[in-house]
Amino acid sequence: MRYHRKLPVLIGLVFALVYFGTSAEPLHSQSASQDPGPTSIELVMFDQIACKWCRMWDEQVGVVYHQTTEGKRAPLRRVDIRARMPGELQSLKSVVYTPTFVLLENGVEVGRIEGYPGEDSFWGLLEQLLGKLQFGEGVRTQGTLLKAQSGN
């Protein structure tokens, strides 16, 4: 009769062993020489509601960005310049102009584009930034600033 209470626990343990494996090495003891996993890359767009250049970017680039090779390589994340800066972005150099696009690799700034110079120029500047990605080879200590003349 007592086995009825223990059966769900036993089934759960069996499931955990099958699902997670029976490796004798703890998960947290992986050596530093092993592959740390995929590199996190994102393009952060700082914008604001009254920004006509942000709206222009939305109309010319934003509608297709997520479908492009660049958009898949560096997914877009939008941050309102007037809102409180998210904790993981507080180490970035301050953002003054909108739009400002900051390319991050593993949370470290690779470079930025300030302003929106038009569709063709934007893609060229973004391509330059993407060319600077290290894909996890060391720590980047200095980013690249690419300015676009937009008049804000």
N, C-alpha and C positions, 0 to 999 in steps of 0.2 A: 503494500500500500504506500509506503514512503517513496517508492521509486517514481510515482507520478509527479511529485514535486521536483525531483531532480532531473527528470527527463528533458525539460526545456533548457536547463543549464547545460546538460551534456550535449544536446544538439547544437547549442550555441558555440560550445568549445570546439566541437568537430568542424563546424562551419568556419570558424576563425582559423583553425589550423589549415584547412583546405584552401581558404581564400588568401591568407597571408603567408602561407608556407611555414616550414619548420626550421628555417635557418638558425643555426646556433649563434650567429653573429648579430648583435643588436642593430636595429636600424640606424641609430645615431652614431655608430662607430665606423662609418665609411671613411676611408682614407682621403686625404686632401688631393691625392694624385688622380682620383677617379674623376670622371666627367661630372662637372657641377650641374649639368642639365642645360636646357635651352636658355639662350640669351633673351632677356626681356628688352624689347625695343618698342618705343611708342613716340608718337608725335603729339605734343601737347599744344593746343591752340588756345592762347589767352585772348579773349574777346570781351565785348560788352554790348549791351542792347542797342545803343545809339551809334554804333560804329558802321558807317556806310561802306568802308573797305571790307569789313567782316561779311556784310551782306553780299557784296560783290563776289568775295571768295566763295561764299555759300552757293551762289548762283552759277559761277563758272567752274569751280573745282569741287566744292563740297558734295554736290549731288552724285559725283562719280568716284570720289576719292577712295571709298571703301572697296570699290570693284577693281582698282588698279593694282599693278604689281607693287608700287610704292605703298599703297594703302594696306596691302596684305603684309608687307614687310614691317611697316611702322603704323600700326593702327592709331586712329585719331582719338584723342581725348580732349574734350573742351572744358575750359576753366574760365569762369567769369572773373575778370580782373578786379572787380569791386567786391567780390566775395572773399571770405577768409581763405587764405592759402591752405590747401590740404597739407597735412603734416609731412608727407613724403616729398613734397615739393618745396618746403621751406628753406632748403639749403641752396636753391637756385638764386642766381643774381636777380635783383628786382626787375620786374617787368613794368615798363612805362607806357609803351605804345601798343595799340591794337590795330590789327591783329599782330601778335607775336607768336611764332611757331618755334617750339623748343624740342629738339630731337634728344631723347633720352635712351641710353643703353645701360641696362641694369641700374636704373635710377640716377645715373650720372649724366650731366649735360654734355652732349657731343658738340652741339652748336645750335644757333638760332637764326631765324629769319625775322627781321623786324619790318613790319609793314606788308603790304600786298602790292607787288609791282605789275600785276596782270598775270593771266594764266600761263603764258609761255615762259615768262621769267621765273615764275614760282616753281614750275616743274624743273627748270634748270638749276635753280638754287637748291631745291630739295635733293636733286640728284647728287650735287656736290656734297651735301651733308651726309647722305646715305653712303657715299664713297669713303667717308671718314670712320665708319663703324669698325670696331675692333673685334666684334663677336667673341668677347670674353677673354681676349689676349691681353691681360694686364689691366691696370687701372688708369683711366684717363684723368689727367689733372687739369687740363685747360681746354675749354670749348672753342668753337669757332663762331664768330659773329658775322653774319651776312646781312647787310642792310639793304632794304628795298625802299625806294623813294615813293612814298604813298601820300604824304601830307596828312596822315592820320585822319 
